[in-house]
Structures are given as structure tokens and as C-alpha cells.
Amino acid sequence: MYFNTNVDGTNIDKEFNKKEKFNFDKYKKYIFIGLGCILILGLILIFIGRKKTSYYIDLSGNREITIYKGDIYIEPGYTARDSKGNDLTDKVIVNNMIDISTTGTYEIIYTLNNTEVKRIINVLEKPTGATIMYLKGSTTIYLKVGDTYKEPGYKVIDSVDGNLGDKVTVTGRVDTSKVGTYKLIYSVTNNSGVTTSKQRVIVVMDSNISLTLNNEDYTNKNVNINIYVMDNYFDYLILPNGNKVTSKSYTYEVSDNGEYKFIIYNKLGEKTEKTIRVKNIDKVSPTGSCSGTYGNGKSNITIKSSDNIGISKYILNNNTYTTSKITLNKELSMVNITIYDLAGNTTSISCNLGKSSPSSSTNSSSSKPTSSSSSSKPSSSSSSKPNYAPSGYFTKRHSNGLKYVLFVPKNTDLNKNTPLIVSFHGGYGVGNCKNNTTGTVSYQYLLTILKENPNTSFPAIVLAPRSETCNYRDSNRKVSEIIMDVIKEYNIDTDRIALTGYSQGAAGALDMMYQNYNASKIYSVAAIISPAATGTEYLTNYHYQTPLWVFSSNDEYQAVYNFATALNKSQSGRNFHLTTLTGTGHSTDNPIYKYTDLAIWLTQQRKSNPVNLNNDSGVKNIEKQLKNHNILN
């Protein structure tokens, strides 16, 4: 047998192993420290390498634009996206403070979350020999319904580029089949990049006399009533102030809301009276207060404001916000806020913010939520103290230009999820539809009930958008923007969003259900009343997963009832229910909301647990209530 030994007889292998073990014990702690450092360094590199969501705003056209004083600025447009490729164009807030009547340098600020892009607008005095555009004929043309519009033409001369008539673009349209005021914009850009624009207004009249306002938007300034008489026998005109004028065309300035009557006499001794109602003047500033906390690198601000026509925006640190709950990524102990109403009146407020505890930031609300799902909203336990929203019946105008009514029940706690009912009005709620000139969105009986009872404990916020035409399809993309903003601002329970609509509004609700708008596919249920027969696409394309309840009378317009009956016959696995009434004609919204608990039932339906309309006790109970009033077929 062979052994490794030293001269002194000790075992070499055993001695070697002993030395190796000794050396590991001596250095093992340093080895572990080294491995720990490598691990920490790796984690740091991973954290640094994580991609944070970024936001991008791409401006169309030039970043710096020059126009001449008095010309019209036309927005070249923009697009927005995030680093994930999502289209966020409709989320951009645009702050346009251009005054084309005053020379100077102005900024248009486009904001998306914390990303801000600016466009510079230079307004210059028009030099001698610059681009000159002439509109042939009158800049205001009056036509009767059915007349043909003939373009008078235009001429453009540039001191350097010469005749630019072939480069003029005309935007806008004229529909002489409908009463209304139409605008055509003529624009041309010379080789130096300077754009010149002019505007022509075409007024389509339904009689020989036209009364129009120079500004139909809310304003804190006086407005002009433009009167035009198309009568060969015209003699004179009596103004609302009693003055007599002999001109067929006259501009009458008013400083207050109200009804203004004009009396027209012709040489045959005939008298015609015309009245126009002015209701867009508001010179009363909004009121408001604010509160909030700061800490953990953020400031959370809640603004409470009220105004008789509605709030348009809030300015804080030169940034524009359209929501009353704002989160800043900085700590501020005091903030100054300017509140703007829809007419441009302002109120400046200040508030001191309280220091929050380290854990309180987890309950803060963001002014830019990334999701509208109910899971992203604060729970009812997020605050021990209720945060009440201003209550009442508010008429507002969205930043996209669409008017709407918002009913907020008394004691609506913004810390709690609240249901939302989106209510679409009938055709008589449109100013230029069916000869109605009120322009109100309250022609829907649910809203009438709530307006008459402002202190009701109704369990839902009600949003009633006003369609721009006799077809909601022309407005529903804007409606979806309003819905999404209301969801953000009022902590709406996105599991309980219901649609309802009457007549034209029934078709509008169906359109909202099947179109690919931002707000599509979020509804828990839809109850439509007297649906207008506007096309089978409403029948074939609405989202099957959304329960659809239709109310129609068998003694109303046959086309309407046939449409509802066709819906009932073509269920094809859809969650659909038809309730047939009798003796109500087309005006079925009145008794349904007056005599039943339909509105309450709508607030109880959940998207996550859709109701079976043909086997639901609530549906049967409402039909029983209709039967008790002898209107159920």
C-alpha cells in the first residue's frame, strides 16, 4: 500500500487539506460580501434599466407660425402617444391665449401629463405689399332654405409671390336645406411661410327676416344681434329700445340676457314681429375654495367651485387642469389657483396645504388617472371625512365645445364610488331641430324630475349631453370625451354606468353602444324609450354583452313601433327585452320615469354581473307599476 508522507512521517494529503480548509475559513466572509455587492449592483442596474412610461406630443405644421394682425389662426393639429404606442391625442389639454387683434408673440401650450410642448405664434402688423386677400361679394351672405349657394370667389396678391389664387384652400360647408349659420374659411400660405386667412358667413333663413347673434358661446362681453330683412317692400324697423331705422341690415348691441323684439314694417302696411332670446351673457365670476395636503414628494389639492354656467378650467403654476382634484409631483405648503368659468370670468383663490403623514400619499387622487376601472379608484375607506362634491343641476360646456347638463345629488361623497346615468334627450332638445330654438338639454323627463327636486337623495350622477344636430352620431365622439372626464372627476363606479334615451336619444344611446368610441363597452345596461327608426345598424351591431331594454307604445309612429318589434324578434341570443305600452303615443318617457322606479333600477345594475332582462324581478316589478297605471299593453 502506498502512502504520501513527509520525511518526519506525517501524511502530506492530510496536511494539505488542513491548510486548504483553514484558508477558506479565513476568507469566506469576504467572499460572501463580494457576492452580496454583485447582487445589489445587479438589482440597481435592473431598476435603472426599467423603462418608465413616457409621453410624446407631435405637432403638425411649424413650431413657430407668423400671421398678420386681424387674420384668422388655424390650428395645424397635433397627435399624442405614450411609449407603449397608445394614441392619447384626445387627452391633450390645449391652452390657446392668442389675441389676433394685438401684435405680439404668443404661446400655445399642449400638455399631456407632465409633458409640455409649445408652439410660438407671432402676430405682426400687416406690412404694405404683403399678402392681400380679397373676398368677392359680401362677407355675410343671406339665403333662404332651398336656395343654391354660389361662391362669389376671391383674389389673392402677394408682393413677392404674385397671384396666389390657385393656392387658396377653403374649409367649411354650406347646407342650404337647413336653417343655420355656416362659416367658410379661406386660407393661403406664401412662400415665406406666412398664412393669411379670411372668413365668410352664410346665413340660411326660413323667412324674410333673419336675427342672428355674432357670438353664441358663453361670453362676459356684450353681444350683437344682427338683423337682416329680405323684403323688396321693406319700409322701416323698430328696435327693442324704440328707435326707428330704415336700413335692411342693422347691428343691435345688447349687454344683458333677455328677449329682444324687433318690429318690421313694409310699404304695404304689413307688420312682422321677430323675437330673439339672448342667454349666453354671463358677467358673474365663479366662486371657489381649495384644500389639500403635501408630503412624500407630492401635493394633493381638491378644489370646490361653483358657477351659474359652469367651470371651464383651473390654472395652477401656469398649467391648465379641467379636473377639480389635482396631484403635483412636488411639495407645496400653499398654492394659488385661478378658476375660469365658461364665459371667461375668473376668480383667484389661495389655500394652505396641511402636512400629510408618510402613509397618506397612498390615498391621494391623481388629476391624470391612467385607468378608469373601478379598482383604480379610492375605496370608501380612503378617507374618514367625506369629501362632498358641489351639488345641483349644472349647465356646462366641455372644452371640445359640446354643451351638457350634469345633475349631482346632494351629499355626493367623492371618496365613494357613485353610479352614473347617461341620459340622451329627444329631438326637441336640439336648438336647430324641429324648429325648436331653446337649445336646452332638459327635454327628458328624468332630468325634469331631478331639476324640480334639486335636494333629492337620488343615488346616481346624471349626465345629459346635448347633441349638435338631429343625429347623435355627429356628436357622440365628443360625448364619449365628456363621459370619460366625468368618470375621472366624480369617482364614478365604472361597474355601474347606465344609458337611457328617448326618441332621437334612444338612437343616440344605441349608437354609443356599438361605435368604437373611448367610452364604448363600459355600460352595465341600456334602457331606451320610443327608439327612432334610424337604420338597422343599431339593431345588428350593438354590443351583445350589454342588456338592452326597449320601451315602445303600440299606438305611436308605426315606424318606431315596427323598429322596436324588429329588435324583439331578432334577439339571436342577445339579452334583450321589449315592454309594449298603450295609450301613450310617442311621449313615453313621461309616464315611465314618473310612474316607475326605472331610474333607481338603472343604478343597481352592474357590468360585472349583467341582469337577465327576461327573468328579473326588478323588470317585472316596473312592468307591474306600468300596469297599475293602465298603460301596459
ROLUM-325846 format. One record per residue (C-alpha): residue number from 1; x, y, z. Coordinates in steps of 0.02 Angstrom, whole numbers, plus 50000, padded with zeros to 5 digits. Layout:
N
SEGU     k       x       y       z
SEGU   NUM       X       Y       Z
...
//
This chain:
633
SEGU     k       x       y       z
SEGU     1   50000   50000   50000
SEGU     2   50063   50172   49955
SEGU     3   50059   50324   50070
SEGU     4   50110   50506   50041
SEGU     5   50220   50550   50186
SEGU     6   50345   50684   50241
SEGU     7   50516   50649   50299
SEGU     8   50452   50661   50476
SEGU     9   50320   50533   50434
SEGU    10   50166   50648   50428
SEGU    11   50032   50624   50295
SEGU    12   50054   50751   50153
SEGU    13   49874   50743   50087
SEGU    14   49802   50764   50260
SEGU    15   49913   50914   50294
SEGU    16   49868   50993   50126
SEGU    17   49681   50976   50157
SEGU    18   49702   51051   50328
SEGU    19   49787   51204   50254
SEGU    20   49650   51225   50120
SEGU    21   49511   51219   50248
SEGU    22   49600   51348   50352
SEGU    23   49617   51468   50207
SEGU    24   49428   51458   50162
SEGU    25   49377   51493   50341
SEGU    26   49491   51642   50341
SEGU    27   49420   51722   50182
SEGU    28   49241   51659   50172
SEGU    29   49163   51818   50245
SEGU    30   49249   51922   50113
SEGU    31   49184   51804   49979
SEGU    32   49005   51825   50042
SEGU    33   49022   52014   50050
SEGU    34   49083   52014   49869
SEGU    35   48937   51908   49811
SEGU    36   48815   52023   49903
SEGU    37   48888   52176   49817
SEGU    38   48871   52094   49648
SEGU    39   48688   52054   49685
SEGU    40   48649   52231   49742
SEGU    41   48737   52303   49589
SEGU    42   48634   52190   49476
SEGU    43   48471   52246   49557
SEGU    44   48521   52428   49538
SEGU    45   48559   52401   49354
SEGU    46   48391   52315   49330
SEGU    47   48299   52458   49417
SEGU    48   48390   52589   49314
SEGU    49   48354   52492   49156
SEGU    50   48166   52485   49187
SEGU    51   48075   52588   49060
SEGU    52   47967   52724   49132
SEGU    53   47812   52767   49030
SEGU    54   47849   52920   48926
SEGU    55   47729   53036   48836
SEGU    56   47753   53119   48667
SEGU    57   47661   53261   48581
SEGU    58   47696   53284   48395
SEGU    59   47644   53450   48319
SEGU    60   47587   53458   48139
SEGU    61   47649   53606   48039
SEGU    62   47780   53728   48101
SEGU    63   47826   53755   48283
SEGU    64   47834   53942   48250
SEGU    65   47698   54022   48146
SEGU    66   47683   54201   48088
SEGU    67   47515   54280   48048
SEGU    68   47460   54459   48023
SEGU    69   47353   54560   48141
SEGU    70   47169   54531   48108
SEGU    71   47194   54368   48013
SEGU    72   47121   54202   48074
SEGU    73   47234   54075   48160
SEGU    74   47201   53896   48101
SEGU    75   47270   53758   48212
SEGU    76   47380   53641   48107
SEGU    77   47342   53498   48227
SEGU    78   47438   53377   48336
SEGU    79   47448   53196   48390
SEGU    80   47497   53118   48556
SEGU    81   47554   52946   48612
SEGU    82   47643   52859   48753
SEGU    83   47797   52747   48746
SEGU    84   47683   52596   48734
SEGU    85   47608   52659   48570
SEGU    86   47436   52708   48639
SEGU    87   47350   52853   48549
SEGU    88   47319   52990   48678
SEGU    89   47279   53134   48561
SEGU    90   47109   53163   48642
SEGU    91   47192   53181   48814
SEGU    92   47296   53332   48767
SEGU    93   47249   53496   48851
SEGU    94   47275   53648   48739
SEGU    95   47297   53820   48814
SEGU    96   47274   53946   48673
SEGU    97   47293   54128   48726
SEGU    98   47315   54208   48553
SEGU    99   47244   54382   48529
SEGU   100   47241   54411   48340
SEGU   101   47188   54592   48368
SEGU   102   47351   54637   48455
SEGU   103   47528   54617   48390
SEGU   104   47646   54515   48495
SEGU   105   47720   54342   48524
SEGU   106   47602   54212   48596
SEGU   107   47618   54032   48653
SEGU   108   47502   53886   48627
SEGU   109   47540   53757   48760
SEGU   110   47497   53574   48731
SEGU   111   47501   53470   48891
SEGU   112   47490   53282   48919
SEGU   113   47526   53226   49097
SEGU   114   47697   53305   49134
SEGU   115   47743   53325   48951
SEGU   116   47726   53501   48880
SEGU   117   47754   53562   48703
SEGU   118   47741   53743   48644
SEGU   119   47701   53823   48478
SEGU   120   47754   54004   48453
SEGU   121   47633   54121   48362
SEGU   122   47697   54289   48301
SEGU   123   47560   54416   48266
SEGU   124   47631   54556   48158
SEGU   125   47566   54716   48086
SEGU   126   47519   54686   47907
SEGU   127   47654   54774   47804
SEGU   128   47621   54866   47645
SEGU   129   47640   54749   47499
SEGU   130   47613   54589   47600
SEGU   131   47490   54453   47552
SEGU   132   47322   54533   47522
SEGU   133   47164   54427   47509
SEGU   134   47001   54497   47442
SEGU   135   46836   54406   47459
SEGU   136   46725   54450   47312
SEGU   137   46546   54490   47357
SEGU   138   46489   54513   47536
SEGU   139   46574   54432   47686
SEGU   140   46398   54392   47751
SEGU   141   46276   54313   47629
SEGU   142   46092   54280   47666
SEGU   143   45997   54140   47581
SEGU   144   45827   54059   47602
SEGU   145   45805   53874   47634
SEGU   146   45816   53785   47467
SEGU   147   45919   53918   47380
SEGU   148   46082   53872   47295
SEGU   149   46243   53942   47365
SEGU   150   46357   54012   47230
SEGU   151   46534   54052   47281
SEGU   152   46571   54235   47237
SEGU   153   46757   54199   47228
SEGU   154   46915   54279   47296
SEGU   155   47079   54358   47243
SEGU   156   47250   54344   47325
SEGU   157   47401   54450   47281
SEGU   158   47571   54435   47363
SEGU   159   47703   54570   47343
SEGU   160   47838   54438   47313
SEGU   161   47748   54282   47253
SEGU   162   47619   54367   47144
SEGU   163   47448   54289   47115
SEGU   164   47415   54150   47243
SEGU   165   47234   54121   47198
SEGU   166   47267   53940   47146
SEGU   167   47342   53900   47317
SEGU   168   47191   53952   47420
SEGU   169   47106   53816   47523
SEGU   170   46925   53834   47577
SEGU   171   46863   53740   47731
SEGU   172   46686   53727   47796
SEGU   173   46520   53683   47716
SEGU   174   46353   53763   47674
SEGU   175   46191   53664   47686
SEGU   176   46051   53768   47613
SEGU   177   45923   53634   47656
SEGU   178   45936   53678   47840
SEGU   179   45917   53841   47934
SEGU   180   46080   53892   48012
SEGU   181   46237   53998   48008
SEGU   182   46383   53925   47910
SEGU   183   46563   53983   47902
SEGU   184   46689   53964   47761
SEGU   185   46874   53993   47797
SEGU   186   46988   54045   47653
SEGU   187   47174   54019   47686
SEGU   188   47333   54037   47587
SEGU   189   47517   54021   47637
SEGU   190   47651   54115   47539
SEGU   191   47825   54050   47501
SEGU   192   47890   54135   47659
SEGU   193   47775   54029   47767
SEGU   194   47656   54170   47815
SEGU   195   47473   54117   47815
SEGU   196   47331   54237   47775
SEGU   197   47151   54190   47812
SEGU   198   46979   54267   47786
SEGU   199   46805   54213   47838
SEGU   200   46637   54219   47751
SEGU   201   46473   54188   47843
SEGU   202   46320   54115   47756
SEGU   203   46154   54132   47846
SEGU   204   46015   54015   47787
SEGU   205   45845   54089   47832
SEGU   206   45671   54010   47846
SEGU   207   45583   54178   47818
SEGU   208   45615   54352   47750
SEGU   209   45689   54408   47915
SEGU   210   45846   54344   47999
SEGU   211   45900   54375   48179
SEGU   212   46069   54303   48224
SEGU   213   46196   54327   48363
SEGU   214   46376   54367   48322
SEGU   215   46428   54252   48464
SEGU   216   46327   54104   48529
SEGU   217   46458   54044   48652
SEGU   218   46457   54098   48833
SEGU   219   46539   54269   48849
SEGU   220   46569   54405   48979
SEGU   221   46558   54539   48845
SEGU   222   46413   54621   48754
SEGU   223   46343   54529   48603
SEGU   224   46274   54593   48440
SEGU   225   46108   54545   48363
SEGU   226   46123   54551   48175
SEGU   227   45959   54584   48087
SEGU   228   45934   54566   47900
SEGU   229   45772   54592   47803
SEGU   230   45749   54511   47632
SEGU   231   45593   54607   47577
SEGU   232   45580   54717   47422
SEGU   233   45439   54816   47505
SEGU   234   45535   54849   47667
SEGU   235   45497   55019   47746
SEGU   236   45573   55032   47920
SEGU   237   45623   54937   48076
SEGU   238   45580   54971   48260
SEGU   239   45719   54918   48377
SEGU   240   45692   54848   48553
SEGU   241   45741   55018   48625
SEGU   242   45605   55103   48522
SEGU   243   45719   55183   48394
SEGU   244   45671   55182   48211
SEGU   245   45793   55134   48073
SEGU   246   45770   55121   47886
SEGU   247   45914   55005   47846
SEGU   248   45878   54824   47796
SEGU   249   46037   54771   47882
SEGU   250   46071   54826   48060
SEGU   251   46177   54775   48210
SEGU   252   46100   54795   48382
SEGU   253   46212   54781   48535
SEGU   254   46147   54708   48699
SEGU   255   46230   54695   48868
SEGU   256   46109   54583   48962
SEGU   257   46018   54419   48936
SEGU   258   45835   54427   48890
SEGU   259   45710   54429   48747
SEGU   260   45729   54567   48617
SEGU   261   45585   54606   48498
SEGU   262   45605   54687   48327
SEGU   263   45456   54755   48228
SEGU   264   45469   54765   48039
SEGU   265   45351   54869   47931
SEGU   266   45339   54862   47743
SEGU   267   45267   54988   47621
SEGU   268   45108   54886   47606
SEGU   269   45068   54922   47788
SEGU   270   45107   54747   47845
SEGU   271   45191   54720   48013
SEGU   272   45302   54574   48064
SEGU   273   45371   54543   48238
SEGU   274   45527   54442   48272
SEGU   275   45599   54400   48441
SEGU   276   45769   54331   48484
SEGU   277   45822   54269   48655
SEGU   278   45996   54308   48719
SEGU   279   46054   54190   48856
SEGU   280   46241   54173   48835
SEGU   281   46299   54330   48927
SEGU   282   46374   54299   49098
SEGU   283   46472   54430   49192
SEGU   284   46471   54346   49363
SEGU   285   46634   54273   49423
SEGU   286   46639   54095   49491
SEGU   287   46665   54057   49674
SEGU   288   46778   53927   49749
SEGU   289   46891   53864   49886
SEGU   290   47027   53734   49898
SEGU   291   47108   53616   50021
SEGU   292   47236   53478   50020
SEGU   293   47394   53402   50090
SEGU   294   47577   53389   50045
SEGU   295   47709   53260   50086
SEGU   296   47802   53110   50015
SEGU   297   47856   53214   49865
SEGU   298   47678   53261   49813
SEGU   299   47543   53391   49839
SEGU   300   47361   53337   49830
SEGU   301   47236   53477   49801
SEGU   302   47046   53473   49797
SEGU   303   46953   53622   49725
SEGU   304   46771   53659   49765
SEGU   305   46696   53782   49642
SEGU   306   46527   53836   49581
SEGU   307   46461   53944   49441
SEGU   308   46293   53978   49363
SEGU   309   46351   53918   49190
SEGU   310   46493   53801   49232
SEGU   311   46681   53792   49260
SEGU   312   46796   53777   49109
SEGU   313   46969   53758   49186
SEGU   314   47088   53788   49331
SEGU   315   47260   53870   49313
SEGU   316   47391   53814   49438
SEGU   317   47578   53851   49417
SEGU   318   47546   53905   49237
SEGU   319   47472   53733   49198
SEGU   320   47292   53703   49146
SEGU   321   47179   53573   49229
SEGU   322   47000   53525   49193
SEGU   323   46976   53417   49347
SEGU   324   46947   53478   49524
SEGU   325   47065   53350   49602
SEGU   326   47247   53387   49561
SEGU   327   47408   53297   49608
SEGU   328   47576   53386   49589
SEGU   329   47742   53295   49595
SEGU   330   47813   53423   49715
SEGU   331   47780   53476   49894
SEGU   332   47695   53644   49915
SEGU   333   47630   53718   50077
SEGU   334   47525   53849   49985
SEGU   335   47451   53859   49811
SEGU   336   47370   53997   49707
SEGU   337   47234   53944   49586
SEGU   338   47137   54040   49455
SEGU   339   46962   53975   49417
SEGU   340   46889   54008   49245
SEGU   341   46706   53990   49200
SEGU   342   46640   53956   49025
SEGU   343   46619   54142   48990
SEGU   344   46798   54186   49036
SEGU   345   46761   54261   49208
SEGU   346   46895   54222   49336
SEGU   347   46919   54207   49522
SEGU   348   47087   54187   49609
SEGU   349   47097   54084   49768
SEGU   350   47236   54029   49885
SEGU   351   47245   53888   50009
SEGU   352   47367   53823   50136
SEGU   353   47402   53637   50123
SEGU   354   47425   53528   50276
SEGU   355   47572   53412   50304
SEGU   356   47519   53232   50273
SEGU   357   47579   53077   50363
SEGU   358   47701   52962   50271
SEGU   359   47564   52839   50229
SEGU   360   47433   52965   50172
SEGU   361   47501   52976   49996
SEGU   362   47433   52804   49957
SEGU   363   47258   52875   49967
SEGU   364   47286   53027   49859
SEGU   365   47193   53055   49697
SEGU   366   47282   53094   49535
SEGU   367   47225   53227   49415
SEGU   368   47282   53113   49273
SEGU   369   47218   52937   49309
SEGU   370   47290   52802   49197
SEGU   371   47137   52692   49209
SEGU   372   46950   52716   49226
SEGU   373   46921   52547   49306
SEGU   374   46838   52541   49474
SEGU   375   46989   52455   49551
SEGU   376   47096   52609   49522
SEGU   377   46980   52723   49619
SEGU   378   46992   52753   49805
SEGU   379   46881   52646   49912
SEGU   380   46754   52713   50035
SEGU   381   46881   52689   50173
SEGU   382   47011   52800   50091
SEGU   383   46955   52946   50196
SEGU   384   46867   52955   50363
SEGU   385   46799   53127   50320
SEGU   386   46677   53142   50173
SEGU   387   46732   53248   50026
SEGU   388   46569   53317   49956
SEGU   389   46553   53371   49775
SEGU   390   46457   53533   49736
SEGU   391   46277   53476   49711
SEGU   392   46141   53535   49597
SEGU   393   46091   53549   49416
SEGU   394   46232   53623   49311
SEGU   395   46234   53677   49129
SEGU   396   46412   53665   49061
SEGU   397   46514   53671   48901
SEGU   398   46655   53547   48878
SEGU   399   46824   53601   48810
SEGU   400   46776   53511   48648
SEGU   401   46631   53635   48628
SEGU   402   46486   53518   48669
SEGU   403   46356   53578   48794
SEGU   404   46288   53462   48929
SEGU   405   46190   53458   49091
SEGU   406   46257   53375   49246
SEGU   407   46149   53332   49396
SEGU   408   46249   53297   49554
SEGU   409   46142   53236   49701
SEGU   410   46159   53318   49870
SEGU   411   46293   53242   49983
SEGU   412   46386   53154   49842
SEGU   413   46545   53091   49927
SEGU   414   46693   53097   49808
SEGU   415   46780   52965   49914
SEGU   416   46647   52838   49868
SEGU   417   46608   52758   49702
SEGU   418   46450   52835   49629
SEGU   419   46343   52763   49486
SEGU   420   46320   52864   49326
SEGU   421   46168   52876   49212
SEGU   422   46199   52950   49039
SEGU   423   46035   53021   48976
SEGU   424   46009   53063   48791
SEGU   425   45873   53190   48750
SEGU   426   45743   53184   48612
SEGU   427   45743   53287   48453
SEGU   428   45662   53437   48537
SEGU   429   45817   53458   48643
SEGU   430   45917   53522   48495
SEGU   431   45913   53704   48451
SEGU   432   45906   53684   48262
SEGU   433   45800   53527   48260
SEGU   434   45612   53527   48228
SEGU   435   45603   53717   48237
SEGU   436   45647   53721   48421
SEGU   437   45755   53869   48467
SEGU   438   45780   53846   48653
SEGU   439   45936   53741   48637
SEGU   440   45901   53654   48802
SEGU   441   45953   53480   48851
SEGU   442   45817   53463   48983
SEGU   443   45686   53390   48867
SEGU   444   45699   53220   48951
SEGU   445   45580   53183   49091
SEGU   446   45710   53108   49208
SEGU   447   45804   53273   49206
SEGU   448   45644   53371   49229
SEGU   449   45605   53274   49388
SEGU   450   45780   53299   49458
SEGU   451   45784   53485   49415
SEGU   452   45619   53512   49505
SEGU   453   45686   53418   49657
SEGU   454   45867   53476   49675
SEGU   455   45883   53410   49853
SEGU   456   45832   53234   49807
SEGU   457   45933   53089   49876
SEGU   458   45947   53013   49702
SEGU   459   46083   52878   49705
SEGU   460   46172   52924   49542
SEGU   461   46252   53068   49449
SEGU   462   46158   53104   49287
SEGU   463   46248   53167   49132
SEGU   464   46141   53236   48988
SEGU   465   46243   53285   48834
SEGU   466   46164   53398   48704
SEGU   467   46177   53337   48525
SEGU   468   46240   53463   48398
SEGU   469   46119   53406   48263
SEGU   470   45965   53298   48243
SEGU   471   46078   53145   48243
SEGU   472   46181   53100   48395
SEGU   473   46303   53011   48282
SEGU   474   46376   53182   48239
SEGU   475   46413   53217   48422
SEGU   476   46444   53052   48510
SEGU   477   46632   53055   48495
SEGU   478   46629   53217   48595
SEGU   479   46501   53139   48713
SEGU   480   46623   52998   48749
SEGU   481   46756   53127   48798
SEGU   482   46635   53206   48920
SEGU   483   46592   53035   48994
SEGU   484   46775   52994   49022
SEGU   485   46807   53162   49107
SEGU   486   46655   53142   49221
SEGU   487   46719   52968   49268
SEGU   488   46885   53044   49321
SEGU   489   46817   53195   49413
SEGU   490   46675   53119   49513
SEGU   491   46746   52947   49558
SEGU   492   46616   52856   49454
SEGU   493   46590   52671   49486
SEGU   494   46634   52604   49313
SEGU   495   46542   52443   49354
SEGU   496   46379   52543   49362
SEGU   497   46363   52657   49209
SEGU   498   46192   52651   49127
SEGU   499   46124   52726   48967
SEGU   500   45949   52791   48936
SEGU   501   45875   52892   48795
SEGU   502   45710   52949   48723
SEGU   503   45663   52956   48537
SEGU   504   45816   53030   48449
SEGU   505   45909   52997   48612
SEGU   506   45864   52812   48602
SEGU   507   45955   52802   48437
SEGU   508   46097   52902   48515
SEGU   509   46113   52778   48658
SEGU   510   46117   52632   48535
SEGU   511   46249   52722   48431
SEGU   512   46356   52746   48587
SEGU   513   46342   52560   48624
SEGU   514   46410   52495   48461
SEGU   515   46529   52629   48400
SEGU   516   46714   52615   48439
SEGU   517   46723   52768   48550
SEGU   518   46835   52782   48704
SEGU   519   46683   52755   48813
SEGU   520   46618   52601   48720
SEGU   521   46585   52436   48804
SEGU   522   46585   52507   48980
SEGU   523   46398   52509   49009
SEGU   524   46304   52399   49132
SEGU   525   46133   52415   49048
SEGU   526   46035   52522   48925
SEGU   527   45851   52569   48934
SEGU   528   45790   52658   48777
SEGU   529   45618   52736   48754
SEGU   530   45525   52760   48589
SEGU   531   45676   52720   48479
SEGU   532   45683   52816   48318
SEGU   533   45689   52707   48162
SEGU   534   45856   52768   48100
SEGU   535   45930   52610   48025
SEGU   536   45958   52427   48052
SEGU   537   46140   52455   48102
SEGU   538   46077   52496   48276
SEGU   539   45992   52328   48279
SEGU   540   46133   52222   48212
SEGU   541   46285   52299   48292
SEGU   542   46250   52344   48471
SEGU   543   46359   52254   48600
SEGU   544   46276   52091   48646
SEGU   545   46350   52089   48820
SEGU   546   46256   52246   48866
SEGU   547   46075   52211   48920
SEGU   548   45955   52314   48813
SEGU   549   45780   52358   48873
SEGU   550   45664   52443   48747
SEGU   551   45501   52534   48788
SEGU   552   45383   52573   48644
SEGU   553   45199   52611   48627
SEGU   554   45091   52515   48503
SEGU   555   44995   52674   48461
SEGU   556   45142   52787   48418
SEGU   557   45225   52812   48249
SEGU   558   45212   52646   48160
SEGU   559   45391   52653   48100
SEGU   560   45453   52674   48278
SEGU   561   45350   52530   48345
SEGU   562   45399   52419   48199
SEGU   563   45581   52456   48238
SEGU   564   45558   52404   48419
SEGU   565   45463   52248   48367
SEGU   566   45602   52202   48245
SEGU   567   45728   52217   48387
SEGU   568   45623   52097   48490
SEGU   569   45611   51968   48351
SEGU   570   45796   51967   48312
SEGU   571   45869   51933   48483
SEGU   572   45982   51791   48423
SEGU   573   46047   51757   48596
SEGU   574   46052   51939   48648
SEGU   575   46000   51998   48820
SEGU   576   45851   52097   48756
SEGU   577   45679   52140   48823
SEGU   578   45534   52236   48745
SEGU   579   45399   52319   48851
SEGU   580   45249   52372   48747
SEGU   581   45141   52514   48810
SEGU   582   44972   52576   48751
SEGU   583   44887   52745   48752
SEGU   584   45047   52846   48774
SEGU   585   45090   52880   48592
SEGU   586   45269   52936   48563
SEGU   587   45284   53029   48730
SEGU   588   45325   52876   48832
SEGU   589   45468   52950   48933
SEGU   590   45348   53049   49043
SEGU   591   45249   52905   49121
SEGU   592   45397   52785   49127
SEGU   593   45503   52898   49237
SEGU   594   45355   52973   49328
SEGU   595   45264   52812   49373
SEGU   596   45405   52685   49393
SEGU   597   45569   52654   49482
SEGU   598   45664   52633   49318
SEGU   599   45795   52765   49361
SEGU   600   45832   52679   49528
SEGU   601   45838   52510   49443
SEGU   602   45968   52576   49319
SEGU   603   46086   52624   49462
SEGU   604   46079   52446   49532
SEGU   605   46140   52357   49377
SEGU   606   46321   52301   49367
SEGU   607   46426   52266   49213
SEGU   608   46518   52127   49307
SEGU   609   46353   52038   49342
SEGU   610   46234   52076   49198
SEGU   611   46048   52059   49233
SEGU   612   45941   51935   49137
SEGU   613   45808   52053   49073
SEGU   614   45683   51916   49034
SEGU   615   45694   51839   49207
SEGU   616   45722   51983   49327
SEGU   617   45609   52029   49472
SEGU   618   45653   52213   49453
SEGU   619   45597   52214   49271
SEGU   620   45435   52126   49318
SEGU   621   45406   52249   49460
SEGU   622   45424   52400   49344
SEGU   623   45305   52323   49217
SEGU   624   45183   52294   49361
SEGU   625   45193   52479   49405
SEGU   626   45153   52524   49223
SEGU   627   45008   52402   49226
SEGU   628   44938   52485   49383
SEGU   629   44927   52647   49282
SEGU   630   44836   52558   49139
SEGU   631   44971   52592   49009
SEGU   632   45048   52419   48993
SEGU   633   44989   52326   48839
//
